[in-house]
């Protein structure tokens, strides 16, 4: 039964991420100057290193993974190549509710209302 609850939680989490990700577009542009692409490459590297350290080396790295994820997010917005498409409040509510309910099912195995 626990496995089924965790699988339902994972499915809800993935559905929430999918629907939230439908309205965010990351673009890149080719620049003739090498220093303009540093924030784009840095954001990809920081996000990748942060996620890997959070998933595989959580006890060894401590909160370094969260710092790298935050740095990656900041560098994406500094780069200026993020497009947030408009969405309805209902669409956002369903996506965020699915995301949080899935995370709650994975971590605790139940949803408290």
C-alpha positions as CSV (number, residue, x, y, z in Angstrom):
1,X,0.0,0.0,0.0
2,X,2.9,2.4,0.8
3,X,4.4,1.8,-2.6
4,X,1.1,2.7,-4.3
5,X,0.8,5.9,-2.3
6,X,4.3,6.9,-3.2
7,X,3.7,6.1,-6.9
8,X,0.5,8.2,-6.9
9,X,2.5,11.0,-5.2
10,X,5.2,10.8,-7.8
11,X,2.6,10.9,-10.6
12,X,1.0,14.0,-9.0
13,X,4.4,15.6,-8.6
14,X,5.3,15.0,-12.2
15,X,1.9,16.3,-13.5
16,X,2.3,19.4,-11.4
17,X,5.8,20.0,-12.8
18,X,4.7,19.4,-16.3
19,X,1.8,21.9,-16.1
20,X,3.9,24.5,-14.4
21,X,6.7,24.0,-16.9
22,X,4.3,24.6,-19.9
23,X,4.3,28.3,-19.2
24,X,8.1,28.9,-18.8
25,X,10.3,29.1,-21.8
26,X,14.1,29.3,-21.6
27,X,15.8,30.7,-24.6
28,X,19.3,31.2,-25.6
29,X,21.0,33.5,-28.1
30,X,24.3,33.3,-29.8
31,X,26.5,36.2,-28.9
32,X,29.6,37.5,-30.7
33,X,31.2,38.2,-27.3
34,X,32.2,35.3,-25.1
35,X,31.5,37.0,-21.8
36,X,27.8,37.4,-22.6
37,X,27.2,33.7,-22.5
38,X,28.8,33.2,-19.1
39,X,25.6,33.6,-17.2
40,X,23.7,31.1,-19.5
41,X,26.4,28.5,-19.1
42,X,26.8,29.2,-15.4
43,X,23.1,28.8,-14.8
44,X,23.1,25.4,-16.5
45,X,26.2,24.3,-14.6
46,X,25.0,25.6,-11.3
47,X,21.5,24.0,-11.6
48,X,23.0,20.7,-12.7
49,X,25.5,20.6,-9.9
50,X,22.9,21.7,-7.3
51,X,20.4,19.0,-8.3
52,X,23.1,16.3,-8.4
53,X,24.4,17.3,-4.9
54,X,20.9,17.4,-3.5
55,X,20.0,14.0,-4.9
56,X,23.2,12.1,-4.4
57,X,25.5,13.9,-1.9
58,X,23.0,15.5,0.5
59,X,24.8,14.5,3.7
60,X,28.2,15.5,2.4
61,X,27.4,18.8,0.9
62,X,24.8,20.1,3.3
63,X,23.1,23.2,2.0
64,X,25.5,23.8,-0.8
65,X,23.1,22.2,-3.3
66,X,20.4,24.7,-2.4
67,X,22.9,27.5,-2.8
68,X,23.8,26.2,-6.3
69,X,20.2,25.9,-7.3
70,X,19.5,29.4,-6.1
71,X,22.5,30.7,-8.0
72,X,21.4,28.9,-11.1
73,X,18.0,30.5,-10.9
74,X,19.4,34.0,-10.4
75,X,21.8,33.5,-13.3
76,X,18.9,32.5,-15.6
77,X,17.1,35.8,-14.8
78,X,20.3,37.8,-15.1
79,X,20.8,36.3,-18.5
80,X,17.4,37.7,-19.4
81,X,16.3,34.8,-21.6
82,X,13.3,33.5,-19.6
83,X,9.8,34.0,-21.0
84,X,6.9,33.6,-18.6
85,X,3.8,33.0,-20.7
86,X,0.5,34.2,-19.2
87,X,-1.7,31.6,-17.5
88,X,-5.0,31.5,-15.8
89,X,-5.4,31.4,-12.0
90,X,-7.3,28.1,-12.2
91,X,-4.6,26.5,-14.3
92,X,-1.9,27.6,-11.9
93,X,-3.9,26.5,-8.9
94,X,-4.4,23.0,-10.2
95,X,-0.8,22.7,-11.2
96,X,0.5,23.9,-7.8
97,X,-2.0,21.8,-5.9
98,X,-1.0,18.7,-7.8
99,X,2.7,19.5,-7.2
100,X,2.3,20.0,-3.4
101,X,-0.1,17.1,-2.9
102,X,2.3,14.8,-4.7
103,X,5.3,16.0,-2.6
104,X,3.2,15.6,0.6
105,X,2.2,12.0,-0.4
106,X,5.8,11.1,-1.2
107,X,7.2,12.5,2.1
108,X,4.5,11.6,4.6
109,X,2.2,9.2,2.8
110,X,-1.0,11.2,3.5
111,X,-2.6,14.6,2.8
112,X,-4.0,16.6,5.8
113,X,-6.7,19.0,4.9
